[in-house]
Amino acid sequence: ALGYALDAIRWCVEALGAHTRFVAALPPALVKPFSGSAARAMLIETMQHYGVDSYPALLAATMQGSTETTFYVVAVYFGAVGIKRVRHTVGCALAADLAGVVASIAVCAWFFAPH
């Protein structure tokens, strides 16, 4: 399913006429809201596949630091203090994760992308 999602994202970005070099770094960013350890495993896999100093590895590492394990935070921290209505929190947190991913792509394209 992740492969199909990445192919769909790659197709949409190509249709817009933009570079698709960032798509290889998206798996850790897509998994991070659910599991930090799974995102770290995908980051390590990206580094092993492309090389530690490659653009996908640098971008994936930047995304790793720019996003949060949203559902873990909501479940543990909100559960600890007894907050039950988290509808708006989840939406805002996922929007913040998206902003972190987009900012990571922009910053890494500026600093690290081959021109």
Helices and strands as residue ranges (DSSP letters): H 2-15, G 23-25, H 26-31, H 36-50, H 55-66, H 70-73, I 74-78, H 79-81, H 87-111
